Amino acid sequence: MTFVDLAPSAHELQHVRYLFTDIDDTLTTEGKLLPSTYGALWELSRAGIAVVPVTGGSAGWCEHIVRAWPVAAVIGESGAYCVTRRSGEVVFEYWENASLQRERQRRHLDAIEKLISEKCGAFKIAQDQVFRLADVAIDIQGHDTRDVEDLASDIRAIGGTVAISSIHINTWIGVYDKRAMSERLLTGMFGVDPVELPSVTAFVGDSRNDAPMFGFIRNSFGVGNILPVLPHLQHVPRWISSQPAGLGFADIAGTILNARTTGE
């Protein structure tokens, strides 16, 4: 288990009970969930650590993940809702009224499609848009960074909130984000005392839209592939694994598990 520059001490991590994590290029490696990464999720769960993926991913992804993965909850579409499983039933809890968020999404999608059309179709709406309930996702892989920034600025100019990940521009109408819904989940559903929050939580991410979480959770980690985007982050991770993507997550998970054992 190796880290770039600083490494966490066992003392700093021994009380972690809730691990929040991004998915794309943090849990996944080139789009795939490696055996070691999936195994790390199970090891965390068996140790009593509640894992919560926090993603820009669609409702379709979230519904599957909360059913099939060893997770306590999933926060989807950049904080639009939290998904849990209770007595076998999948439950969506929206940031605001579900009907309101869906109506906002419908109008925003129309506006985004018009905006992209005016740019001669250089960008495309993500294929999983049909499975989304609150936001609009635009594919950015293969596009120049300056073109991505220009499109993001145009979206903000028409009133959209924007988050840029390693694969998408995610945009929505509303004041929520990953951090806001994570805080609501911790203090509301999980009943975490705000005073204890810094010591009992950790977060792992890889991209620009994870910056709010890096600023919110003290025990914050980046996987190795975050290094190129660090200059663009308002808040940076406290520690960075030398391993990329899913390998980095498994490395970080092992560090947290070892800290719990050391502290006993």
C-alpha positions in Angstrom: 0.0 0.0 0.0 1.8 3.1 -1.3 0.8 6.7 -1.5 2.0 9.8 -3.3 3.8 12.0 -0.8 1.9 11.7 2.5 0.4 8.5 3.8 -2.4 8.3 6.4 -1.7 7.0 9.8 -3.7 4.2 11.5 -4.8 6.6 14.2 -6.5 8.9 11.6 -8.5 6.1 10.0 -9.3 3.7 12.9 -12.8 5.0 13.5 -14.0 5.1 9.9 -17.5 3.6 9.6 -18.8 5.1 6.4 -16.8 5.1 3.1 -18.2 7.2 0.3 -16.8 6.6 -3.2 -17.1 7.8 -6.8 -17.6 5.0 -9.3 -16.3 5.8 -12.9 -12.5 5.6 -12.9 -12.4 5.3 -9.1 -14.1 1.9 -8.6 -14.0 0.9 -12.3 -10.8 0.5 -14.4 -11.3 1.2 -18.1 -15.0 0.7 -17.5 -14.7 -2.6 -15.7 -15.0 -3.6 -12.1 -11.9 -5.6 -11.3 -12.1 -8.7 -9.1 -9.8 -7.1 -6.5 -12.0 -4.0 -6.4 -15.2 -5.9 -6.0 -13.5 -8.1 -3.3 -12.5 -4.9 -1.5 -16.2 -3.8 -1.3 -17.1 -7.1 0.3 -14.3 -6.9 2.8 -15.3 -3.5 3.8 -18.9 -4.6 4.2 -18.0 -7.6 6.3 -15.9 -5.4 8.5 -19.0 -3.3 9.3 -18.0 -0.3 7.1 -21.0 1.1 5.2 -20.0 1.8 1.6 -21.9 4.5 -0.3 -21.2 5.1 -4.0 -21.7 8.7 -4.9 -22.0 9.1 -8.6 -23.2 11.0 -11.6 -24.5 7.7 -12.9 -28.1 7.1 -13.8 -31.0 5.8 -11.9 -30.7 2.6 -13.9 -27.2 2.1 -12.6 -28.1 3.0 -9.0 -31.1 0.6 -8.9 -28.9 -2.3 -10.0 -26.0 -1.4 -7.6 -28.1 -1.1 -4.5 -29.5 -4.6 -5.3 -26.4 -6.4 -6.4 -23.4 -4.8 -4.6 -22.5 -4.9 -0.9 -23.4 -1.2 -0.3 -25.5 0.6 2.3 -26.9 3.2 -0.2 -26.2 4.9 -3.5 -26.3 8.6 -4.2 -27.1 9.1 -7.9 -27.1 11.7 -10.6 -24.8 14.0 -8.6 -27.0 14.2 -5.5 -30.5 14.2 -7.1 -31.6 11.3 -4.9 -30.4 8.6 -2.5 -31.3 5.0 -3.2 -31.6 2.3 -0.5 -33.0 -1.1 -0.1 -35.4 -1.8 2.7 -37.0 -5.2 3.3 -36.1 -6.1 -0.3 -37.7 -3.0 -1.8 -35.6 -0.4 -3.6 -36.5 3.1 -2.4 -35.6 6.5 -4.1 -35.5 9.6 -1.9 -35.2 12.8 -3.9 -33.5 16.0 -2.9 -36.7 17.7 -3.8 -40.1 16.7 -5.0 -39.7 13.9 -7.5 -42.3 15.3 -10.0 -40.6 18.7 -9.8 -37.2 17.3 -10.5 -38.4 15.3 -13.4 -40.2 18.3 -15.0 -37.0 20.4 -14.6 -35.1 17.6 -16.3 -37.5 17.5 -19.2 -37.2 21.2 -19.9 -33.4 21.2 -19.3 -32.9 18.3 -21.7 -34.8 20.2 -24.4 -32.5 23.2 -23.8 -29.3 21.1 -23.9 -30.3 19.4 -27.1 -30.9 22.7 -28.7 -27.5 24.0 -27.4 -25.6 21.0 -28.8 -27.4 21.3 -32.1 -26.3 24.9 -32.4 -22.7 23.6 -32.0 -23.1 21.4 -35.1 -23.6 18.3 -33.0 -19.9 18.1 -31.8 -21.2 16.6 -28.5 -23.8 13.9 -27.9 -26.2 13.2 -25.1 -25.0 10.1 -23.1 -26.5 6.8 -24.2 -27.9 6.2 -20.7 -30.0 9.4 -20.7 -33.1 7.3 -21.0 -32.4 5.8 -17.6 -31.9 9.2 -15.9 -34.6 10.8 -13.7 -33.2 14.2 -12.8 -30.1 15.3 -14.8 -28.7 15.4 -18.3 -25.4 13.7 -19.2 -23.2 14.7 -22.1 -20.4 12.5 -23.3 -17.0 14.3 -23.3 -14.5 11.5 -23.9 -12.3 12.3 -26.8 -13.1 16.0 -26.7 -10.6 18.8 -26.2 -10.7 20.2 -22.7 -11.2 23.8 -24.0 -14.3 22.6 -25.9 -15.7 20.9 -22.8 -15.2 24.1 -20.8 -16.8 26.2 -23.4 -19.9 24.0 -23.5 -20.0 23.9 -19.6 -19.9 27.8 -19.7 -22.8 27.9 -22.2 -24.8 25.5 -20.0 -24.3 27.7 -16.9 -25.3 30.7 -18.9 -28.8 29.1 -19.5 -29.2 28.4 -15.7 -27.8 24.9 -15.5 -25.7 23.5 -12.6 -22.6 21.7 -14.0 -20.3 19.0 -12.8 -17.6 17.6 -15.0 -16.4 14.0 -14.4 -13.9 11.9 -16.3 -16.6 10.8 -18.8 -19.5 13.3 -18.7 -20.7 16.8 -18.2 -23.6 16.3 -15.8 -26.0 19.1 -15.6 -29.3 19.8 -13.8 -31.5 22.5 -12.5 -31.2 22.7 -8.7 -28.9 23.7 -5.8 -27.9 20.2 -4.7 -24.6 18.3 -5.3 -22.8 15.2 -4.1 -21.8 16.9 -0.9 -25.3 18.1 0.0 -26.9 14.8 -0.4 -24.1 12.9 1.4 -24.5 15.2 4.4 -28.2 14.7 4.4 -27.7 10.9 4.3 -25.2 10.9 7.1 -27.0 13.1 9.6 -30.5 12.0 8.6 -30.7 8.3 7.6 -27.5 7.1 9.3 -27.9 9.4 12.4 -24.3 10.5 12.5 -23.5 13.2 15.1 -22.0 16.1 13.1 -19.3 16.3 15.8 -18.2 12.7 15.0 -18.5 13.1 11.3 -14.8 14.0 10.5 -13.5 10.8 12.2 -16.1 8.3 11.1 -16.2 9.1 7.3 -13.9 8.7 4.4 -14.2 9.4 0.6 -12.4 8.2 -2.5 -12.6 10.0 -5.9 -10.8 10.7 -9.1 -12.2 13.8 -10.9 -13.3 17.4 -10.9 -16.9 16.7 -9.8 -15.5 15.1 -6.6 -14.0 18.4 -5.3 -17.0 19.2 -3.1 -16.6 15.8 -1.4 -12.8 16.4 -0.9 -13.7 19.6 0.8 -16.4 18.0 3.0 -14.8 14.8 4.2 -11.5 15.2 6.1 -10.3 11.6 5.4 -10.3 12.1 1.6 -8.4 10.0 -0.9 -7.7 10.3 -4.6 -6.8 7.3 -6.8 -3.6 7.7 -8.8 -5.3 8.9 -12.0 -6.5 12.1 -10.3 -3.0 13.6 -10.5 -3.5 15.4 -13.9 -6.6 17.2 -12.8 -5.4 18.4 -9.4 -4.7 21.9 -10.7 -8.4 22.2 -11.6 -9.8 21.3 -8.2 -11.0 23.8 -5.6 -10.6 21.1 -3.0 -8.0 18.3 -3.3 -7.8 14.9 -1.6 -5.7 14.7 1.5 -4.0 11.5 0.4 -3.4 10.0 -3.1 -2.8 6.3 -3.8 0.0 5.6 -6.2 -2.3 3.0 -7.9 -4.9 4.1 -10.4 -8.6 3.6 -10.5 -10.0 0.3 -9.1 -6.5 -0.8 -8.0 -6.1 2.4 -6.1 -9.5 1.9 -4.4 -8.5 -1.6 -3.3 -5.3 -0.2 -1.9 -7.2 2.5 0.0 -9.7 0.0 1.3 -6.9 -2.2 2.6 -5.4 0.8 4.3 -8.7 1.6 6.1 -9.2 -2.0 7.1 -5.6 -2.3 8.5 -6.1 0.9 10.5 -9.2 -0.6 12.2 -7.2 -3.8 13.1 -4.2 -1.7 14.3 -6.4 0.4 16.5 -8.1 -2.5 18.3 
